Structures are given as C-alpha cells and as structure tokens.
Amino acid sequence: MARVRRSFFRNALDAIITARQRQADRYVREALLTFDDETLRTYGYNPDELRGRR
C-alpha cells in the first residue's frame, strides 16, 4: 500500500497546534512559579525543574 502524503493544510494545522501547546505550557509554568517552593512541592512539582524549562 502506498504511503499517503500529508496535505499542506494538515501540516499547517499541526504546526499551529504545536505552537499553541508550547504557549500554553509556558503560561502554566509561569503561573506555577508564582507559588513558593514549599507549595509547589506539596502539589508534586519540582521548583528547580520548572525554572529550568525555559
């Protein structure tokens, strides 16, 4: 069976989705970093790891 090429529009949509996901991840990370380290640890986050993912 021949491999079907993905269309231009599908590739564009995938790129938009990926960009929006990265934007949402940055937003959430920055919001989480407004909490103190103890609170972050209480909820299972590693503050150093959050600060390192820029």
Protein Blocks (a to p, Z undefined) as FASTA:
>chain_A
ZZddddfklmmmmmmmmmmmmmmmmmmmmmmmmpcfklmmmnopafklmmmmZZ
